[in-house]
Amino acid sequence: MSMDSYDFTVGARVLTADGQDVGAVKEILGYYFKVDAPMAPDYWLPASLIRSSDQSVITLGADREALGGYEVEPSVIEDERVSEAAPPDEQTMAIEAAVIVWGADEWPVVRRRILEHDARYNEAELDRMQAEEPEETHRRFGHLFEDANRSAERLARTIEENT
């Protein structure tokens, strides 16, 4: 699900799955949102963690105790800022789209992006996660799967417009 699929704005309250209010949306960047946490440091969460939303309230799919495991690393946010500032080059889009459109799935693209942005993982570990726990992998890295699909859609539109 893309961030466009959600119906919330800066200032919306953020509730955990167990109903605890953890703060308000302070900023939205790509597929991430920053939580302005009272009496605690602010932190970023992925949109894939959102279970439901409306204009004023977001309900997350995790309890308060589990939120730490979903916090997005600052380096990922910085990469997102750079990525939003500069569109991907055509060659990168073409390669990613070809993998998605003509490949078995978008996993090779997503795996590459995870490895580029998160040194905690290696290729073998990610492939094992995808093979053994595909639903958990999609939940954890849903924003990257959605981004890969958007790249394929952009390329398909570009090809259609130019042929």
N, C-alpha and C positions, 0 to 999 in steps of 0.2 A: 504494500500500500504506500502510495507517495504522500508526502507532507500535504500536498494539495487535497488529499482525500479527507483530511481532518478539518474540523470546524472550530478552531480556537485562535486566539490572538494573544499578544503580549499582555500580561496581567491576569490571564486565566489561572485559577487555582489548580494545583497539582495534588491529586489524591492517590494514595497507594491502593492496591487491591483490597487491603484490609481496612480501608476507609480513613486512613490517617492523612491529614493535611501536611504536606512537606514543603510548601512554599507556593510561589507563583512563577509563571513563565516570564523570564526577564528578556530573552532574546531568542530568535529563531534563525537558524543558519542551515540551509540545505535540508538534510534529513535529521537534524539535531535541534534540541531546544535546551536552553539554559534555565535551570531552576534557581530562583532567588530564594535561598533557604534562610529562614529567620534564625538568627543567633548561630549560624554555621557558614562555612565557605560555600559559595555558589558552585554548582556543578552542572555538567552537560549530560543529557540522556539521548539515546537514539529514538526516533519516532516509532521504530518497530516495537518499542515497549508499551506504546499506547494501546489500551484495550478499547476505550471509547472517549469521545470528546464532544463538547458543544462550545458555544461562544465563551462561556465563563468557567468551565471545569473540564479538566483532563483526568481520566481515571487510568492508572497504570495497570499493567498485567503482572505486577510483582508487589510483594509486601515490603514494608519499610526496611526490614532487616536485610532483604536481598538487594536493595538498591545499589549498594556499593559495587556489586559485581557487574552492574550495567553502566557505571559511569564511563564516559568517553574520555580517552586520554587527550591532554592538551595538544599533542602533536597531530592527532586526527582532526581536531578543530582547526588548527592552523592550516593543515593541508586542504581542508574544506574551504577555508577563506581564500586560499590561493586558487583552488579549482573553480570557485565561483567567479573570481576576478578574471581568469583566463579560460576561455573555452578549450576543451580538449582538441588537440590537433587532428586533422582529418585521417591521418594514417592510424593513429590510436583508435579512433572511432571505427574505422573500417575493419581493423583486426578484431576488435571486440565484437562488433556486430556479426562478422563472419563466423566467429566461434559460436555465438549464440544462435544465429539463424541456421547455420549448417552443421553445427556440432550437436552433441547429445544434449547439452544444456549449458547454462551460463557458468557452471562451476569453475572452469579454468580461469575465466576472467576474474571472478570473485576471489578465488584463491590467490591470484597474483596481487590483487589490490590489498588483501589482508596482509600478505607477506611484505608488501611495500610500506605499510603503515603500522605494523605491530610486530616488533621483534620477539614477542613472547612465543610466537608460533613458528613451526617449520613446516615444509610442504608435506612430509609424511604424516605428521600429526593432524594437519588439516584434512588430508585425504581420509585418514582413519575416522575423524569426527564426522565427515560427510557420509561415509559409508555406514557407520554404526549408528549415528544419531542425526539423520538428515533433518528432522523437524527441529531439533535443538539448534543445529547449525543455521538453518533458515531463520529461526527466531533471533539468534544472536547476531547474525550478519545480514538481516533482512534488508537494511538500507543499501547494502552493497549489491544484493541481488536486484533490487529495484533500479539502482543506478545503471547496472549492466543492461537491464531490459530497456531503459530509456535510451541508452547509447544505440542499441539495435534499432529502436523505433526511429531515432533521428536519422540514422543512415538510410533506413528504408524510405523515409520521406524524401531525403535528399536524392536518392537514386530515382524515385518516382518523379520528382520534379524536374530532373535533368535528362529524362529519357523520353 
